[in-house]
Amino acid sequence: MRRSGMADSPVALRASFDEFSGKVPATVGIAIAAADEVYSLGSWATGVAWSTIKVPLAIAALRNAREGAEDLAVKAITESDNAASEELWSQLGEAAARQVQAVISECGDNATVVESQRVRPGFTPFGQTDWSLARQAQFAAQLPGIPGASPVIDLMQRLTAGHRWGLAGKGMAAKGGWGPGRTGRDYLVRQFGMAAASTGNVGLALAAEAQTFDAGVDVLNRLTDWLVGHLPELVSPEQ
């Protein structure tokens, strides 16, 4: 486990994750942000955001307060509707990428750059943003404190039935994202969310690069079980 690039995790905790990850048919990673620290485990660390980026997009669009934005945000978050998300993006105009990036920056992430161009045919520009698990967990940890986030967090707790897997399946406010790799030989499924702890709000981010969407979701469900079971150790690890 990496702690903001500093000390390693307790050996037993790292060994437990290595044993778990060696038994699942995917490349996996997790990040936990709590009490101004970010902890990471696993070999998957960063990649395409896919629909997880719809959270800062919805916040930026609701701040813009254009007509219909609220209904579009409901579809974009609870159903992960791409058409609604594209409309929210359009409402932000030429400054869309900068406004979405500003929301991310307010959560302490000044390194993530929101993609402004449609770099991959058939997919949204914003969805191709590179967003690391560590920075996404940090975003989740700080999210409740930024202006305009509350209605979007509420939507993250109201995902439709087909999206209640992983962290959402445990009742957490969460948002998933998924899509195929460029070669077609792998499929990324990722998700971030929030959990309550004695130290305050905890940001969680996890990912699985598997062969199919269904396989990725199954691994994320198992990864969530492992994460929830070890959360006390991850939030307050021994030094």
ChimeraX commands (.cxc) that place a marker at each C-alpha (Angstrom):
marker #1 position 0.00,0.00,0.00 radius 0.5
marker #1 position 1.23,3.50,-0.82 radius 0.5
marker #1 position 0.61,6.29,1.66 radius 0.5
marker #1 position 0.98,9.55,-0.27 radius 0.5
marker #1 position 4.22,8.11,-1.61 radius 0.5
marker #1 position 5.56,7.46,1.90 radius 0.5
marker #1 position 5.61,4.44,4.18 radius 0.5
marker #1 position 4.48,0.94,3.24 radius 0.5
marker #1 position 1.38,-0.59,4.80 radius 0.5
marker #1 position 1.49,-3.26,7.50 radius 0.5
marker #1 position 2.78,-6.45,5.99 radius 0.5
marker #1 position -0.32,-8.50,6.89 radius 0.5
marker #1 position -2.68,-6.04,5.19 radius 0.5
marker #1 position -0.63,-5.91,2.03 radius 0.5
marker #1 position -0.34,-9.69,2.01 radius 0.5
marker #1 position -4.12,-10.01,2.37 radius 0.5
marker #1 position -4.71,-7.80,-0.66 radius 0.5
marker #1 position -2.05,-9.59,-2.70 radius 0.5
marker #1 position -3.73,-12.90,-1.92 radius 0.5
marker #1 position -7.13,-11.50,-2.88 radius 0.5
marker #1 position -5.96,-9.88,-6.12 radius 0.5
marker #1 position -4.17,-13.05,-7.17 radius 0.5
marker #1 position -7.46,-14.95,-7.15 radius 0.5
marker #1 position -9.59,-12.61,-9.30 radius 0.5
marker #1 position -9.56,-12.58,-13.13 radius 0.5
marker #1 position -8.65,-8.90,-13.43 radius 0.5
marker #1 position -6.03,-6.28,-12.76 radius 0.5
marker #1 position -7.28,-4.33,-9.75 radius 0.5
marker #1 position -6.57,-1.30,-7.63 radius 0.5
marker #1 position -8.08,0.66,-4.75 radius 0.5
marker #1 position -7.46,4.03,-3.14 radius 0.5
marker #1 position -8.68,5.36,0.19 radius 0.5
marker #1 position -8.52,9.02,1.21 radius 0.5
marker #1 position -9.03,9.86,4.87 radius 0.5
marker #1 position -7.70,12.44,7.32 radius 0.5
marker #1 position -5.60,14.17,4.64 radius 0.5
marker #1 position -3.87,10.93,3.66 radius 0.5
marker #1 position -4.29,8.81,0.53 radius 0.5
marker #1 position -3.63,5.06,0.62 radius 0.5
marker #1 position -3.38,2.83,-2.43 radius 0.5
marker #1 position -3.21,-0.90,-3.07 radius 0.5
marker #1 position -2.96,-2.93,-6.26 radius 0.5
marker #1 position -1.30,-2.60,-9.64 radius 0.5
marker #1 position -4.08,-0.63,-11.40 radius 0.5
marker #1 position -3.59,3.04,-10.56 radius 0.5
marker #1 position -4.89,5.29,-13.32 radius 0.5
marker #1 position -6.87,5.34,-16.55 radius 0.5
marker #1 position -9.94,6.61,-18.35 radius 0.5
marker #1 position -12.60,8.09,-16.06 radius 0.5
marker #1 position -15.58,6.98,-18.14 radius 0.5
marker #1 position -18.86,7.91,-16.44 radius 0.5
marker #1 position -17.34,8.66,-13.04 radius 0.5
marker #1 position -16.57,12.12,-14.46 radius 0.5
marker #1 position -20.32,12.79,-14.61 radius 0.5
marker #1 position -20.26,13.75,-10.93 radius 0.5
marker #1 position -18.16,16.92,-11.30 radius 0.5
marker #1 position -19.92,17.56,-14.63 radius 0.5
marker #1 position -23.33,17.52,-12.94 radius 0.5
marker #1 position -22.11,19.84,-10.18 radius 0.5
marker #1 position -20.73,22.32,-12.72 radius 0.5
marker #1 position -23.94,22.19,-14.77 radius 0.5
marker #1 position -26.20,22.71,-11.76 radius 0.5
marker #1 position -24.13,25.71,-10.75 radius 0.5
marker #1 position -24.70,27.07,-14.22 radius 0.5
marker #1 position -28.46,26.78,-13.54 radius 0.5
marker #1 position -29.64,26.42,-17.12 radius 0.5
marker #1 position -33.23,25.35,-17.74 radius 0.5
marker #1 position -33.64,21.59,-17.55 radius 0.5
marker #1 position -30.28,21.00,-15.87 radius 0.5
marker #1 position -31.83,19.37,-12.80 radius 0.5
marker #1 position -33.72,16.75,-14.79 radius 0.5
marker #1 position -30.66,16.07,-16.93 radius 0.5
marker #1 position -28.50,15.65,-13.84 radius 0.5
marker #1 position -30.91,13.05,-12.45 radius 0.5
marker #1 position -30.56,10.97,-15.61 radius 0.5
marker #1 position -26.81,11.52,-15.88 radius 0.5
marker #1 position -26.12,10.28,-12.35 radius 0.5
marker #1 position -28.85,7.78,-11.44 radius 0.5
marker #1 position -29.04,6.16,-14.90 radius 0.5
marker #1 position -25.59,7.16,-16.20 radius 0.5
marker #1 position -27.41,8.45,-19.29 radius 0.5
marker #1 position -24.90,9.61,-21.90 radius 0.5
marker #1 position -27.32,11.78,-23.88 radius 0.5
marker #1 position -28.26,13.72,-20.74 radius 0.5
marker #1 position -24.59,14.11,-19.86 radius 0.5
marker #1 position -23.76,15.41,-23.32 radius 0.5
marker #1 position -26.55,17.98,-22.97 radius 0.5
marker #1 position -25.18,19.13,-19.61 radius 0.5
marker #1 position -21.77,19.46,-21.25 radius 0.5
marker #1 position -23.29,21.50,-24.08 radius 0.5
marker #1 position -24.99,23.82,-21.59 radius 0.5
marker #1 position -21.56,24.74,-20.23 radius 0.5
marker #1 position -20.44,25.91,-23.68 radius 0.5
marker #1 position -16.82,26.37,-24.76 radius 0.5
marker #1 position -15.69,26.57,-21.14 radius 0.5
marker #1 position -17.13,23.14,-20.26 radius 0.5
marker #1 position -13.82,21.39,-19.61 radius 0.5
marker #1 position -12.51,24.28,-17.53 radius 0.5
marker #1 position -15.67,24.41,-15.41 radius 0.5
marker #1 position -15.67,20.67,-14.73 radius 0.5
marker #1 position -11.95,20.80,-13.96 radius 0.5
marker #1 position -12.58,23.68,-11.54 radius 0.5
marker #1 position -14.94,21.44,-9.53 radius 0.5
marker #1 position -12.26,18.76,-9.31 radius 0.5
marker #1 position -9.67,21.36,-8.29 radius 0.5
marker #1 position -11.88,22.55,-5.44 radius 0.5
marker #1 position -11.45,19.09,-3.92 radius 0.5
marker #1 position -7.68,19.50,-3.86 radius 0.5
marker #1 position -6.82,17.84,-7.18 radius 0.5
marker #1 position -4.87,20.27,-9.35 radius 0.5
marker #1 position -3.29,17.60,-11.53 radius 0.5
marker #1 position -6.27,15.99,-13.32 radius 0.5
marker #1 position -6.96,17.62,-16.69 radius 0.5
marker #1 position -10.49,17.23,-18.07 radius 0.5
marker #1 position -10.46,16.19,-21.73 radius 0.5
marker #1 position -12.11,18.82,-23.93 radius 0.5
marker #1 position -11.91,17.08,-27.32 radius 0.5
marker #1 position -13.63,13.97,-28.64 radius 0.5
marker #1 position -10.42,11.96,-28.88 radius 0.5
marker #1 position -12.17,8.62,-29.37 radius 0.5
marker #1 position -15.04,8.30,-31.86 radius 0.5
marker #1 position -18.28,7.16,-30.30 radius 0.5
marker #1 position -17.39,8.24,-26.78 radius 0.5
marker #1 position -17.80,11.51,-24.88 radius 0.5
marker #1 position -14.80,13.84,-24.63 radius 0.5
marker #1 position -15.10,14.24,-20.86 radius 0.5
marker #1 position -15.36,10.49,-20.31 radius 0.5
marker #1 position -11.85,10.03,-21.74 radius 0.5
marker #1 position -10.31,12.13,-18.98 radius 0.5
marker #1 position -7.43,10.36,-17.26 radius 0.5
marker #1 position -8.28,10.23,-13.55 radius 0.5
marker #1 position -6.17,8.26,-11.09 radius 0.5
marker #1 position -7.72,6.28,-8.27 radius 0.5
marker #1 position -5.73,8.23,-5.69 radius 0.5
marker #1 position -6.94,11.60,-6.98 radius 0.5
marker #1 position -10.49,10.33,-7.36 radius 0.5
marker #1 position -10.53,9.08,-3.76 radius 0.5
marker #1 position -9.27,12.50,-2.67 radius 0.5
marker #1 position -12.07,14.11,-4.70 radius 0.5
marker #1 position -14.66,11.88,-2.98 radius 0.5
marker #1 position -13.29,12.64,0.47 radius 0.5
marker #1 position -13.58,16.40,-0.07 radius 0.5
marker #1 position -16.79,16.35,-2.12 radius 0.5
marker #1 position -19.34,17.07,0.68 radius 0.5
marker #1 position -17.59,20.33,1.49 radius 0.5
marker #1 position -17.76,22.03,-1.89 radius 0.5
marker #1 position -20.61,24.34,-2.97 radius 0.5
marker #1 position -23.38,22.70,-4.95 radius 0.5
marker #1 position -22.34,19.12,-4.30 radius 0.5
marker #1 position -25.21,18.12,-1.99 radius 0.5
marker #1 position -27.89,17.47,-4.65 radius 0.5
marker #1 position -25.45,15.40,-6.70 radius 0.5
marker #1 position -24.39,13.36,-3.67 radius 0.5
marker #1 position -28.09,12.71,-3.06 radius 0.5
marker #1 position -28.41,11.41,-6.62 radius 0.5
marker #1 position -25.39,9.16,-6.04 radius 0.5
marker #1 position -27.46,7.51,-3.30 radius 0.5
marker #1 position -30.39,6.97,-5.65 radius 0.5
marker #1 position -28.83,4.97,-8.47 radius 0.5
marker #1 position -31.22,2.82,-10.47 radius 0.5
marker #1 position -31.24,-0.90,-9.75 radius 0.5
marker #1 position -28.87,-1.83,-12.56 radius 0.5
marker #1 position -26.18,0.45,-11.17 radius 0.5
marker #1 position -26.27,-0.68,-7.54 radius 0.5
marker #1 position -23.15,-2.80,-7.55 radius 0.5
marker #1 position -19.84,-2.39,-5.75 radius 0.5
marker #1 position -19.91,0.45,-3.24 radius 0.5
marker #1 position -23.47,1.37,-4.24 radius 0.5
marker #1 position -24.53,-2.16,-3.37 radius 0.5
marker #1 position -23.41,-1.45,0.20 radius 0.5
marker #1 position -25.62,1.64,0.42 radius 0.5
marker #1 position -22.86,4.19,-0.19 radius 0.5
marker #1 position -23.17,7.29,-2.33 radius 0.5
marker #1 position -21.29,6.17,-5.44 radius 0.5
marker #1 position -20.87,6.52,-9.20 radius 0.5
marker #1 position -19.49,3.95,-11.58 radius 0.5
marker #1 position -17.90,4.16,-15.00 radius 0.5
marker #1 position -17.00,1.53,-17.57 radius 0.5
marker #1 position -15.86,1.04,-21.12 radius 0.5
marker #1 position -13.71,-1.04,-23.48 radius 0.5
marker #1 position -10.01,-0.67,-23.93 radius 0.5
marker #1 position -8.72,0.56,-27.28 radius 0.5
marker #1 position -7.53,-2.91,-28.29 radius 0.5
marker #1 position -10.83,-4.60,-27.40 radius 0.5
marker #1 position -8.98,-7.18,-25.29 radius 0.5
marker #1 position -9.92,-5.66,-21.94 radius 0.5
marker #1 position -12.77,-3.82,-20.27 radius 0.5
marker #1 position -12.41,-1.29,-17.48 radius 0.5
marker #1 position -15.00,-1.05,-14.70 radius 0.5
marker #1 position -14.38,1.55,-12.01 radius 0.5
marker #1 position -16.30,3.30,-9.25 radius 0.5
marker #1 position -15.84,5.83,-6.50 radius 0.5
marker #1 position -17.88,6.66,-3.43 radius 0.5
marker #1 position -17.92,7.75,0.19 radius 0.5
marker #1 position -18.05,6.06,3.56 radius 0.5
marker #1 position -18.40,7.42,7.07 radius 0.5
marker #1 position -15.65,6.77,9.63 radius 0.5
marker #1 position -14.55,8.08,13.01 radius 0.5
marker #1 position -12.07,10.29,11.19 radius 0.5
marker #1 position -14.83,11.83,9.05 radius 0.5
marker #1 position -15.80,11.31,5.42 radius 0.5
marker #1 position -13.68,8.70,3.63 radius 0.5
marker #1 position -13.21,8.75,-0.13 radius 0.5
marker #1 position -13.00,5.38,-1.88 radius 0.5
marker #1 position -12.05,4.55,-5.47 radius 0.5
marker #1 position -11.63,1.14,-7.05 radius 0.5
marker #1 position -11.10,-0.36,-10.48 radius 0.5
marker #1 position -10.96,-3.69,-12.25 radius 0.5
marker #1 position -9.62,-4.28,-15.73 radius 0.5
marker #1 position -11.21,-7.54,-16.84 radius 0.5
marker #1 position -12.28,-9.23,-20.07 radius 0.5
marker #1 position -15.93,-8.11,-20.01 radius 0.5
marker #1 position -18.23,-5.65,-18.22 radius 0.5
marker #1 position -19.96,-8.42,-16.26 radius 0.5
marker #1 position -16.64,-9.86,-15.17 radius 0.5
marker #1 position -15.49,-6.42,-14.08 radius 0.5
marker #1 position -18.64,-5.82,-12.03 radius 0.5
marker #1 position -18.26,-9.20,-10.35 radius 0.5
marker #1 position -14.67,-8.38,-9.40 radius 0.5
marker #1 position -15.68,-4.94,-8.11 radius 0.5
marker #1 position -18.33,-6.57,-5.91 radius 0.5
marker #1 position -15.69,-8.87,-4.47 radius 0.5
marker #1 position -13.22,-6.00,-4.19 radius 0.5
marker #1 position -15.83,-3.98,-2.28 radius 0.5
marker #1 position -16.35,-6.85,0.15 radius 0.5
marker #1 position -12.60,-6.95,0.81 radius 0.5
marker #1 position -12.41,-3.18,1.14 radius 0.5
marker #1 position -15.32,-2.89,3.57 radius 0.5
marker #1 position -13.90,-5.71,5.69 radius 0.5
marker #1 position -10.53,-4.00,5.97 radius 0.5
marker #1 position -11.66,-0.38,6.03 radius 0.5
marker #1 position -10.77,0.21,9.71 radius 0.5
marker #1 position -7.18,-0.86,9.02 radius 0.5
marker #1 position -6.98,1.22,5.85 radius 0.5
marker #1 position -8.34,4.35,7.50 radius 0.5
marker #1 position -6.07,4.08,10.55 radius 0.5
marker #1 position -3.17,1.80,9.54 radius 0.5
marker #1 position -0.47,0.88,12.02 radius 0.5
marker #1 position 2.86,2.57,11.51 radius 0.5
marker link #1:1,2 radius 0.2
marker link #1:2,3 radius 0.2
marker link #1:3,4 radius 0.2
marker link #1:4,5 radius 0.2
marker link #1:5,6 radius 0.2
marker link #1:6,7 radius 0.2
marker link #1:7,8 radius 0.2
marker link #1:8,9 radius 0.2
marker link #1:9,10 radius 0.2
marker link #1:10,11 radius 0.2
marker link #1:11,12 radius 0.2
marker link #1:12,13 radius 0.2
marker link #1:13,14 radius 0.2
marker link #1:14,15 radius 0.2
marker link #1:15,16 radius 0.2
marker link #1:16,17 radius 0.2
marker link #1:17,18 radius 0.2
marker link #1:18,19 radius 0.2
marker link #1:19,20 radius 0.2
marker link #1:20,21 radius 0.2
marker link #1:21,22 radius 0.2
marker link #1:22,23 radius 0.2
marker link #1:23,24 radius 0.2
marker link #1:24,25 radius 0.2
marker link #1:25,26 radius 0.2
marker link #1:26,27 radius 0.2
marker link #1:27,28 radius 0.2
marker link #1:28,29 radius 0.2
marker link #1:29,30 radius 0.2
marker link #1:30,31 radius 0.2
marker link #1:31,32 radius 0.2
marker link #1:32,33 radius 0.2
marker link #1:33,34 radius 0.2
marker link #1:34,35 radius 0.2
marker link #1:35,36 radius 0.2
marker link #1:36,37 radius 0.2
marker link #1:37,38 radius 0.2
marker link #1:38,39 radius 0.2
marker link #1:39,40 radius 0.2
marker link #1:40,41 radius 0.2
marker link #1:41,42 radius 0.2
marker link #1:42,43 radius 0.2
marker link #1:43,44 radius 0.2
marker link #1:44,45 radius 0.2
marker link #1:45,46 radius 0.2
marker link #1:46,47 radius 0.2
marker link #1:47,48 radius 0.2
marker link #1:48,49 radius 0.2
marker link #1:49,50 radius 0.2
marker link #1:50,51 radius 0.2
marker link #1:51,52 radius 0.2
marker link #1:52,53 radius 0.2
marker link #1:53,54 radius 0.2
marker link #1:54,55 radius 0.2
marker link #1:55,56 radius 0.2
marker link #1:56,57 radius 0.2
marker link #1:57,58 radius 0.2
marker link #1:58,59 radius 0.2
marker link #1:59,60 radius 0.2
marker link #1:60,61 radius 0.2
marker link #1:61,62 radius 0.2
marker link #1:62,63 radius 0.2
marker link #1:63,64 radius 0.2
marker link #1:64,65 radius 0.2
marker link #1:65,66 radius 0.2
marker link #1:66,67 radius 0.2
marker link #1:67,68 radius 0.2
marker link #1:68,69 radius 0.2
marker link #1:69,70 radius 0.2
marker link #1:70,71 radius 0.2
marker link #1:71,72 radius 0.2
marker link #1:72,73 radius 0.2
marker link #1:73,74 radius 0.2
marker link #1:74,75 radius 0.2
marker link #1:75,76 radius 0.2
marker link #1:76,77 radius 0.2
marker link #1:77,78 radius 0.2
marker link #1:78,79 radius 0.2
marker link #1:79,80 radius 0.2
marker link #1:80,81 radius 0.2
marker link #1:81,82 radius 0.2
marker link #1:82,83 radius 0.2
marker link #1:83,84 radius 0.2
marker link #1:84,85 radius 0.2
marker link #1:85,86 radius 0.2
marker link #1:86,87 radius 0.2
marker link #1:87,88 radius 0.2
marker link #1:88,89 radius 0.2
marker link #1:89,90 radius 0.2
marker link #1:90,91 radius 0.2
marker link #1:91,92 radius 0.2
marker link #1:92,93 radius 0.2
marker link #1:93,94 radius 0.2
marker link #1:94,95 radius 0.2
marker link #1:95,96 radius 0.2
marker link #1:96,97 radius 0.2
marker link #1:97,98 radius 0.2
marker link #1:98,99 radius 0.2
marker link #1:99,100 radius 0.2
marker link #1:100,101 radius 0.2
marker link #1:101,102 radius 0.2
marker link #1:102,103 radius 0.2
marker link #1:103,104 radius 0.2
marker link #1:104,105 radius 0.2
marker link #1:105,106 radius 0.2
marker link #1:106,107 radius 0.2
marker link #1:107,108 radius 0.2
marker link #1:108,109 radius 0.2
marker link #1:109,110 radius 0.2
marker link #1:110,111 radius 0.2
marker link #1:111,112 radius 0.2
marker link #1:112,113 radius 0.2
marker link #1:113,114 radius 0.2
marker link #1:114,115 radius 0.2
marker link #1:115,116 radius 0.2
marker link #1:116,117 radius 0.2
marker link #1:117,118 radius 0.2
marker link #1:118,119 radius 0.2
marker link #1:119,120 radius 0.2
marker link #1:120,121 radius 0.2
marker link #1:121,122 radius 0.2
marker link #1:122,123 radius 0.2
marker link #1:123,124 radius 0.2
marker link #1:124,125 radius 0.2
marker link #1:125,126 radius 0.2
marker link #1:126,127 radius 0.2
marker link #1:127,128 radius 0.2
marker link #1:128,129 radius 0.2
marker link #1:129,130 radius 0.2
marker link #1:130,131 radius 0.2
marker link #1:131,132 radius 0.2
marker link #1:132,133 radius 0.2
marker link #1:133,134 radius 0.2
marker link #1:134,135 radius 0.2
marker link #1:135,136 radius 0.2
marker link #1:136,137 radius 0.2
marker link #1:137,138 radius 0.2
marker link #1:138,139 radius 0.2
marker link #1:139,140 radius 0.2
marker link #1:140,141 radius 0.2
marker link #1:141,142 radius 0.2
marker link #1:142,143 radius 0.2
marker link #1:143,144 radius 0.2
marker link #1:144,145 radius 0.2
marker link #1:145,146 radius 0.2
marker link #1:146,147 radius 0.2
marker link #1:147,148 radius 0.2
marker link #1:148,149 radius 0.2
marker link #1:149,150 radius 0.2
marker link #1:150,151 radius 0.2
marker link #1:151,152 radius 0.2
marker link #1:152,153 radius 0.2
marker link #1:153,154 radius 0.2
marker link #1:154,155 radius 0.2
marker link #1:155,156 radius 0.2
marker link #1:156,157 radius 0.2
marker link #1:157,158 radius 0.2
marker link #1:158,159 radius 0.2
marker link #1:159,160 radius 0.2
marker link #1:160,161 radius 0.2
marker link #1:161,162 radius 0.2
marker link #1:162,163 radius 0.2
marker link #1:163,164 radius 0.2
marker link #1:164,165 radius 0.2
marker link #1:165,166 radius 0.2
marker link #1:166,167 radius 0.2
marker link #1:167,168 radius 0.2
marker link #1:168,169 radius 0.2
marker link #1:169,170 radius 0.2
marker link #1:170,171 radius 0.2
marker link #1:171,172 radius 0.2
marker link #1:172,173 radius 0.2
marker link #1:173,174 radius 0.2
marker link #1:174,175 radius 0.2
marker link #1:175,176 radius 0.2
marker link #1:176,177 radius 0.2
marker link #1:177,178 radius 0.2
marker link #1:178,179 radius 0.2
marker link #1:179,180 radius 0.2
marker link #1:180,181 radius 0.2
marker link #1:181,182 radius 0.2
marker link #1:182,183 radius 0.2
marker link #1:183,184 radius 0.2
marker link #1:184,185 radius 0.2
marker link #1:185,186 radius 0.2
marker link #1:186,187 radius 0.2
marker link #1:187,188 radius 0.2
marker link #1:188,189 radius 0.2
marker link #1:189,190 radius 0.2
marker link #1:190,191 radius 0.2
marker link #1:191,192 radius 0.2
marker link #1:192,193 radius 0.2
marker link #1:193,194 radius 0.2
marker link #1:194,195 radius 0.2
marker link #1:195,196 radius 0.2
marker link #1:196,197 radius 0.2
marker link #1:197,198 radius 0.2
marker link #1:198,199 radius 0.2
marker link #1:199,200 radius 0.2
marker link #1:200,201 radius 0.2
marker link #1:201,202 radius 0.2
marker link #1:202,203 radius 0.2
marker link #1:203,204 radius 0.2
marker link #1:204,205 radius 0.2
marker link #1:205,206 radius 0.2
marker link #1:206,207 radius 0.2
marker link #1:207,208 radius 0.2
marker link #1:208,209 radius 0.2
marker link #1:209,210 radius 0.2
marker link #1:210,211 radius 0.2
marker link #1:211,212 radius 0.2
marker link #1:212,213 radius 0.2
marker link #1:213,214 radius 0.2
marker link #1:214,215 radius 0.2
marker link #1:215,216 radius 0.2
marker link #1:216,217 radius 0.2
marker link #1:217,218 radius 0.2
marker link #1:218,219 radius 0.2
marker link #1:219,220 radius 0.2
marker link #1:220,221 radius 0.2
marker link #1:221,222 radius 0.2
marker link #1:222,223 radius 0.2
marker link #1:223,224 radius 0.2
marker link #1:224,225 radius 0.2
marker link #1:225,226 radius 0.2
marker link #1:226,227 radius 0.2
marker link #1:227,228 radius 0.2
marker link #1:228,229 radius 0.2
marker link #1:229,230 radius 0.2
marker link #1:230,231 radius 0.2
marker link #1:231,232 radius 0.2
marker link #1:232,233 radius 0.2
marker link #1:233,234 radius 0.2
marker link #1:234,235 radius 0.2
marker link #1:235,236 radius 0.2
marker link #1:236,237 radius 0.2
marker link #1:237,238 radius 0.2
marker link #1:238,239 radius 0.2
view
